[in-house]
Amino acid sequence: MMEESMFEGQLEKLVNAIGAIPGPNKEKLVKMVKKTSKCHSELKKNIACLQESLDFLRVSVKYLVFDLEATRRENGSLKKLLKEKNG
C-alpha cells in the first residue's frame, strides 16, 4: 500500500508533467487528477471512520464477554443457593 507522502509526491509529479502537455488533453488530465485527489481524501476519511467503528466494536465485544461471564457466575451462585435451600 502506498504511503500518504509517497502518494502526494506522485500526484505532484503528475501535476507538473501535465503542466508541460500542450493542447486540449491538458484540461481533461487536470480534471482527472483533481478527481483522483478528491477520491483519495474521501477514501482516507472512510478508512478513519471504519477504524473508529472497529474500535467501538472491539470494546463492545469485550464488554459483552465480560457481562456474559458475570451472568454465568451469578447463575452458578444462584443455582448453588437453590440446591442448598431445597436440600
C-alpha positions in Angstrom: 0.0 0.0 0.0 1.3 3.4 -0.9 2.1 5.7 2.0 0.5 9.1 2.2 3.7 11.1 1.5 4.5 8.9 -1.5 1.1 9.4 -2.9 1.2 13.1 -2.5 4.7 13.2 -4.2 3.5 11.1 -7.1 0.4 13.3 -7.5 2.6 16.4 -7.5 4.9 14.9 -10.2 1.8 14.1 -12.3 0.5 17.7 -12.0 3.9 19.0 -13.1 4.0 16.6 -16.0 0.5 17.6 -17.1 1.6 21.3 -16.9 4.1 20.6 -19.7 1.5 19.0 -22.0 0.2 21.3 -24.7 -3.3 21.1 -26.3 -6.8 20.2 -25.3 -6.0 17.0 -23.4 -4.3 19.0 -20.7 -7.6 20.2 -19.1 -9.0 16.7 -19.2 -6.0 15.3 -17.4 -6.1 18.1 -14.8 -9.8 17.2 -14.1 -8.8 13.5 -13.7 -6.0 14.4 -11.2 -8.4 16.6 -9.2 -10.9 13.8 -9.1 -8.2 11.3 -8.0 -7.1 13.6 -5.2 -10.7 14.1 -4.1 -11.4 10.3 -4.1 -8.2 9.7 -2.2 -9.3 12.2 0.5 -12.7 10.5 0.8 -11.1 7.1 1.0 -8.8 8.3 3.9 -11.9 9.7 5.6 -13.8 6.5 5.2 -10.9 4.4 6.4 -10.7 6.5 9.5 -14.4 6.1 10.1 -14.2 2.4 9.6 -11.3 2.2 12.1 -13.3 4.1 14.7 -16.2 1.7 14.2 -14.0 -1.3 14.6 -12.5 0.1 17.8 -16.0 0.7 19.1 -17.0 -2.9 18.1 -13.9 -4.3 19.9 -14.8 -2.5 23.1 -18.5 -3.6 22.8 -17.5 -7.2 22.3 -15.2 -7.1 25.3 -18.0 -5.6 27.4 -20.4 -8.3 26.2 -18.0 -11.1 27.0 -17.4 -9.6 30.5 -21.2 -9.4 31.0 -21.7 -13.0 29.8 -19.0 -14.3 32.2 -20.5 -12.3 35.1 -24.0 -13.6 34.3 -22.7 -17.2 34.2 -21.0 -16.7 37.6 -24.3 -15.3 39.0 -26.3 -18.1 37.6 -23.9 -20.6 39.1 -24.2 -18.9 42.5 -28.0 -18.8 42.4 -28.2 -22.5 41.4 -26.0 -23.4 44.3 -28.1 -21.4 46.7 -31.3 -23.0 45.4 -29.8 -26.5 45.8 -28.7 -25.7 49.3 -32.1 -24.3 50.2 -34.1 -27.1 48.6 -32.0 -29.7 50.0 
